[in-house]
Amino acid sequence: MDEQQIRQLLEHDYAAAIGSGDLDRYVSLYDDDVIWSIPNAPDVKDRDGIRRVMGGVLQKVSQEVDISIDDLSVIGEHAVVLAVARGTAKPHGTDEVRSFVLRVMWALRRGTDGWLINRQVGTPKPDTS
């Protein structure tokens, strides 16, 4: 059951929030004391910081992402996920579409309302598909 909930959170909810550009939905996936580290942006340690940085990204770029989980371990109230995120980014007002591949590691924590992302680190990878 836990693994299904985590897969739903990352493979569906996370991807859908990014794809729709729904900043509120995206931020709601994170724990209050999150550490969030994405490429080419400063590390962030709270939801307000995620809102500020990701809000700026979404104002400039539309994104689609597909999450492929390689490893998922649940340890009590915590989980660790290793995945590959493949996607596209299209700057608003252009026809240019850029592809990206990230290796992502998430640490999640189960709260009273379900699983939330507590730590996120993304590292660019070469696209070898």
C-alpha positions in Angstrom: 0.0 0.0 0.0 2.8 2.5 0.9 4.6 1.8 -2.3 1.4 2.4 -4.4 0.8 5.7 -2.6 4.4 6.9 -3.2 4.2 5.9 -6.9 1.0 7.8 -7.2 2.5 10.8 -5.6 5.6 10.9 -7.8 4.7 9.3 -11.1 1.2 10.9 -11.3 0.7 13.8 -8.9 4.2 15.3 -9.2 4.3 15.0 -13.0 0.7 16.3 -13.3 1.5 19.4 -11.1 4.5 20.3 -13.3 2.7 19.6 -16.5 -0.3 21.7 -15.6 1.9 24.5 -14.2 -0.2 24.3 -11.0 2.2 25.9 -8.5 -0.2 25.3 -5.5 -0.5 21.7 -6.3 3.2 21.3 -6.7 4.1 23.0 -3.4 1.4 20.9 -1.6 3.5 17.7 -2.3 6.3 18.9 0.0 6.8 18.7 3.8 7.0 21.9 5.8 10.7 21.3 6.6 11.8 20.3 3.1 15.2 20.6 1.6 14.8 21.1 -2.2 17.7 21.1 -4.6 17.2 21.3 -8.3 19.8 22.0 -11.0 20.8 25.7 -11.6 18.9 27.0 -8.6 19.8 27.7 -4.9 18.9 25.1 -2.3 15.6 25.9 -0.6 14.5 24.9 2.9 10.8 25.7 3.0 7.6 25.7 1.0 7.8 29.4 0.5 11.2 29.1 -1.1 9.9 26.4 -3.4 6.9 28.6 -4.3 9.3 31.5 -5.1 11.8 29.6 -7.2 9.4 27.2 -9.0 6.9 30.0 -9.5 9.6 31.9 -11.4 10.4 28.8 -13.5 6.8 28.2 -14.4 6.3 31.8 -15.4 9.0 31.4 -18.0 8.7 27.7 -19.1 6.1 25.1 -19.7 7.3 21.6 -18.7 6.3 18.0 -19.1 7.9 15.3 -17.1 7.8 11.5 -16.9 9.1 9.9 -13.7 10.5 6.4 -13.8 11.2 4.9 -10.4 14.3 2.7 -10.2 14.3 1.9 -6.5 11.8 2.5 -3.7 12.5 1.6 -0.1 10.0 2.2 2.7 11.5 2.2 6.2 8.7 2.8 8.8 7.5 6.4 8.4 10.2 7.2 5.8 10.9 6.3 2.3 13.7 6.8 -0.2 13.2 6.9 -3.9 15.7 6.9 -6.7 14.2 7.8 -10.1 14.9 9.2 -13.6 12.9 12.2 -14.7 12.7 12.7 -18.5 11.0 15.7 -19.8 10.7 18.7 -22.0 10.8 22.4 -21.2 9.4 25.0 -23.6 10.1 28.7 -22.9 6.8 30.7 -23.2 6.5 32.6 -26.5 8.9 30.3 -28.5 8.7 27.1 -30.4 11.9 25.9 -28.9 11.6 22.7 -26.9 14.5 21.5 -24.8 14.7 17.9 -23.5 16.2 17.1 -20.1 17.0 14.1 -18.0 17.6 14.2 -14.3 18.6 11.6 -11.8 16.4 12.4 -8.8 16.5 11.2 -5.2 13.6 11.8 -2.9 13.2 11.2 0.8 9.6 11.1 1.9 7.9 11.2 5.2 4.5 9.8 6.1 2.3 12.4 7.8 -1.2 12.3 9.0 -2.5 13.1 5.5 -0.2 10.7 3.6 3.3 10.8 2.1 5.1 14.1 1.5 8.4 14.9 -0.1 10.9 15.8 2.6 14.1 16.0 0.6 14.7 16.3 -3.1 18.0 16.3 -5.1 18.1 16.4 -8.9 21.2 16.0 -11.0 21.4 16.4 -14.8 22.2 13.3 -16.7 23.1 12.7 -20.4 20.1 11.5 -22.4 21.1 8.0 -23.5 17.7 6.8 -24.6 
